[in-house]
Amino acid sequence: MRLRRPAAVAAVSLFVAAGLAACGVSTTSVTEPEFTNELAVPPLADSHVEDGVRTFDLSAQEGRSEFAGQDGSTRTWGFDGDFLGPTLRADRGEEIAVDVDNALPEATSVHWHGMHLPAEMDGGPHQMIEPGQTWTPHWQIDQAAATLWYHPHPHGQTEDHVYRGLAGMFIVEDDASRKAELPHEYGVDDLPLIVQDKSFDGDGELELTHDGAEPGMLGDTVMVNGTIGGVQKVTTEKVRLRLLNGSTARTYAFEFPDRPMTLIAGDGGFLDEPAQVDRLRLAPGERAEVVVDFSPGEIVRMRSAEVDLGGVAVPSTMGGSDSFDVVEFRAADDLAASPEPAWSPSRQAEEDAMDEADAVKTRKFELSEREINGERMDMSRIDEVVHVGDTEVWEVRSSQPIPHSFHVHDVQFEVLDIDGEAPPVPMSGRKDTIYLEPNRVYRLLMRFEDYTDPHLPYMYHCHMLLHEDEGMMGQFVVIDPGQEDEVGVAVGHEH
């Protein structure tokens, strides 16, 4: 795989982008494939229960994959296979463990993106797994039903590891999701869609290059669940799509040109009620669940339309002008009936609820260059100290006219407002990742619960993975009052 150029090129990226745009050169055009290949659906991961603990097994390993349009096979990485990984699924209240074996030739980690769990189980850059070693994080799931995901998080190499193919979904169920009137048969009318863009060199190998482009490499080939030109057969009137932007830099604007989608959930779970949307913008790391109606015998494609990137400098060179089909759906002549989307609040909704009036502190974060609040990531530095049980408001702003997305580990936050105005419907539910339009202030409400550790931090960072790798990341610890003097990265966890 061809690796990225050094971080020094970032300083000239806007100049390069502006120059290309002035010359009428598009650097992000997407080649549309023939839609002739059966869409791959990641299998549900096997597990076993012993002494009340549900245990999954994952192996990060090398492989070879065949992609449409490429001669021969391509070197890839995957979990329990050649590319991507199985979907883990578990219920709120369950004690779970995951035996993660590293069969790769280099160290990696596995971060449980969107999951509430102890810092030592988070799978960030402080929980590296050396080649030949097995890491077994374990925790009790205690959050609302949601579509989460897992991926590596090695500092400085996250983009490379994710791009090679290490990613998978993690579905959390609860009493509300089990009783909801929604499509629910996994792989039939409940479909995971991991959308990624790639580029291939002349030998059919994955290529990862930047040459100063922002917000990172935008591939010219888009795949879903590892399938290029994927086709999904439809056998029901409604289909639930669990959308994950698994790309390293590209932001999508998903739509069905001739019909609305029913938005039912964001990153962290169900909205208060279903909402009709015509288009859905998802930045890297963001997820959403939608229900789409189909008619007997029709063929329809989900597209990514031109993306409103919200005031970035040269949107045409940052993917904003790209428009392309993503996946095709072919409906059978006879479709089984589907319920109208509906659900009731979880029995734990009241204890999950947050109130801005309870906020005890407001923190401000500014993203610029490859820094947050003027600092690049330092594995040995704790940037923020939070008290367990506290509710806080984080005010986040990007002062750069290039795309950024902001992700906070461990919590699901609520978007209070954007520049003082109520958030749009897709941002009205719980989230853990959010696209930042330049020079706008996003006020995020979050609560830090259950787990404390003065030595092992959680991360907050830009989820444009080139930005993260080059330093746009910080660390926070959650402590009990009185532990302030203990704060600091533990010996043996600096690297």
Secondary structure by P-SEA (a helix, b strand, c coil): cccccccccccaaaaaaaaaaaaccccbbbbbccccccbbbbccccccccccbbbbbbbbcccccccccccccccccccccccbbbbbbbccccccccccccccccccccccccccccccccccccccccccbbbbbbbbbbcccccccccccccccaaaaaaacccbbbbbbccccccccccccccccbbbbbcccccccccccbbbbbccccccccccccccccccbbbbbbcccbbbbbccccccbbbbbcccccccccccccccccccbbbbbcbbbbcccbbbbbbbbbccbbbbbbbbcccccccccccccccccbbbbcbbbbbcccccccccccccccccccccccccccccbbbbbbbccccccccccccccccccccccbbbbbbbbbcccbbbbbbbccbbbbbcccccccccccccccccbbbbcccbbbbbbbbbcccccccbbbbbcccaaaaaaaccbbbbbbbcccccccccccccccc
